[in-house]
């Protein structure tokens, strides 16, 4: 049995869900999310709790059971609390700024890189080296954060670049370290 799929999803105060066949719409204080699920997964709303059940123990149904429950839970959390990813920029002269809705990043290229976030995603800058990406859809927030990070990933030799807040970058020794402890 799927341990994830069996867990009920309680709806917090102010969050409402409506089920129309395989289409589920969740509305909360931060917004509204709608998603279509596999038609064979049974989603029920009773007493302010969402439950997902599967028709059989077939391999496909077992895999869809936990996935459907996790996606539903992400929708409920998104419209009630929202999601956030924090990025930090390391390097001399590396910085970010907002220009209207666009995020402009300067990370050692000959030109600044302009990025436009999806409509539901908000970008905040605490200072020029800290970026916060917020939104109600976990997929959109994670995807845009990954795109920002991919502009200049953290370098393993000097540590310069864009990384998630708290991400550890393994540093490599480089040529000098190779000469000291290398083969003879």
For each residue, the residues with C-beta under 8 A, 3 or more apart:
1: 5 6
2: 5 6 54 62 65 66 69
3: 6 7 66
4: 7 65 66 69 70
5: 1 2 52 54 65 66 68 69
6: 1 2 3
7: 3 4 69
8: 49 50 51
9: 49 50 51 69 72 73 76
10: 48 49
11: 15 16 17 48 49 50 76
12: 15 28 76 80
13:
14: 28 29 80
15: 11 12 26 27 28 29 76 79 80
16: 11 26 27 28
17: 11 24 25 26 27 45 50 76
18: 24 25 27 45
19: 23 24 43 44 45
20: 23 24 25
21: 39
22: 36 37 38 39 41 43
23: 19 20 34 35 36 37
24: 17 18 19 20 34 35 36 37 43 72 75
25: 17 18 20 32 33 34
26: 15 16 17 32 33 34 72 75 76 78 79
27: 15 16 17 18 31 32 79
28: 12 14 15 16 31 32 76 78 79 80
29: 14 15 79 80
30: 78 79 80 81 82 136
31: 27 28 78 79 120 136
32: 25 26 27 28 79
33: 25 26 75 78 79 136 137
34: 23 24 25 26
35: 23 24 71 75
36: 22 23 24
37: 22 23 24 41 43 68 71 72
38: 22 41 64 68
39: 21 22
40: 54 55 61 64
41: 22 37 38 52 53 54 61 64 65 68
42: 52 53 54 55
43: 19 22 24 37 50 51 52 68 72
44: 19 50 51 52 53
45: 17 18 19 49 50
46: 49 51
47:
48: 10 11
49: 8 9 10 11 45 46
50: 8 9 11 17 43 44 45 72 76
51: 8 9 43 44 46
52: 5 41 42 43 44 65 68 69 72
53: 41 42 44 65
54: 2 5 40 41 42 57 61 62 64 65
55: 40 42 58 61
56: 61
57: 54 61 62
58: 55 61 62
59: 62 63
60: 63 64
61: 40 41 54 55 56 57 58 64 65
62: 2 54 57 58 59 65 66
63: 59 60 66 67
64: 38 40 41 54 60 61 67 68
65: 2 4 5 41 52 53 54 61 62 68 69
66: 2 3 4 5 62 63 69 70
67: 63 64 70 71
68: 5 37 38 41 43 52 64 65 71 72
69: 2 4 5 7 9 52 65 66 72 73
70: 4 66 67 73 74
71: 35 37 67 68 74 75
72: 9 24 26 37 43 50 52 68 69 75 76
73: 9 69 70 76 77
74: 70 71 77 78 138
75: 24 26 33 35 71 72 78 79
76: 9 11 12 15 17 26 28 50 72 73 79 80
77: 73 74 80 81 83 138
78: 26 28 30 31 33 74 75 81 82 83 135 136 137 138
79: 15 26 27 28 29 30 31 32 33 75 76 136
80: 12 14 15 28 29 30 76 77
81: 30 77 78
82: 30 78 134 135 136
83: 77 78 134 135 136 137 138 141 142
84: 132 133 134 141
85: 132 133 141 142 145 164
86: 130 131 132 133 164 165
87: 130 131 132 133 145 148 149 162 163 164 165
88: 129 130 131 162 163 164 165
89: 94 95 96 105 107 128 129 130 131 161 162
90: 94 129 154 159 160 161 162 163
91: 94 107 108 158 160 161
92: 160
93: 106 108
94: 89 90 91 106 107 108 129 152 160 161 162
95: 89 105 106 128 129
96: 89 103 104 105 106 125 128 129 131
97: 103 104 125 128
98: 101 102 103 104 123 125
99: 102 103 104 114
100:
101: 98 116 117
102: 98 99 114 115 116
103: 96 97 98 99 114 115 116 117 123 131 148
104: 96 97 98 99 112 113 114 115
105: 89 95 96 112 113 114 115 148 151 152 162
106: 93 94 95 96 109 112 113
107: 89 91 94 113 151 152 161 162
108: 91 93 94 152 160
109: 106 112 113 152
110:
111:
112: 104 105 106 109
113: 104 105 106 107 109 151
114: 99 102 103 104 105
115: 102 103 104 105 144 147 148 151
116: 101 102 103
117: 101 103 121 122 123 133 144
118: 121 135 140 143 144
119:
120: 31 135 136 137 140
121: 117 118 133 134 135 137 140 141 144
122: 117 133 134 135
123: 98 103 117 131 132 133 134
124: 131 132 133 134
125: 96 97 98 128 130 131 132
126: 130 132
127: 130
128: 89 95 96 97 125
129: 88 89 90 94 95 96
130: 86 87 88 89 125 126 127 165
131: 86 87 88 89 96 103 123 124 125 148
132: 84 85 86 87 123 124 125 126
133: 84 85 86 87 117 121 122 123 124 141 144 145 148
134: 82 83 84 121 122 123 124 141
135: 78 82 83 118 120 121 122 140 141 144
136: 30 31 33 78 79 82 83 120
137: 33 78 83 120 121 140 141
138: 74 77 78 83 141 142
139: 142 143
140: 118 120 121 135 137 143 144
141: 83 84 85 121 133 134 135 137 138 144 145
142: 83 85 138 139 145 146
143: 118 139 140 146 147
144: 115 117 118 121 133 135 140 141 147 148
145: 85 87 133 141 142 148 149 164
146: 142 143 149 150
147: 115 143 144 150 151
148: 87 103 105 115 131 133 144 145 151 162
149: 87 145 146 153 162 163 164
150: 146 147 153
151: 105 107 113 115 147 148 162
152: 94 105 107 108 109 160 161 162
153: 149 150 161 162 163
154: 90 159 160 161 162 163 167 169
155: 158 159 160 161 169
156: 159 169 170 171 172
157: 171 172 174
158: 91 155
159: 90 154 155 156 169 171
160: 90 91 92 94 108 152 154 155
161: 89 90 91 94 107 152 153 154 155
162: 87 88 89 90 94 105 107 148 149 151 152 153 154
163: 87 88 90 149 153 154 167 169
164: 85 86 87 88 145 149 167
165: 86 87 88 130
166:
167: 154 163 164
168:
169: 154 155 156 159 163
170: 156
171: 156 157 159
172: 156 157 177
173: 176 177 178 181
174: 157 177 178
175: 178 179
176: 173 179 180
177: 172 173 174 180 181
178: 173 174 175 181 182
179: 175 176 182
180: 176 177
181: 173 177 178
182: 178 179
183:
184:
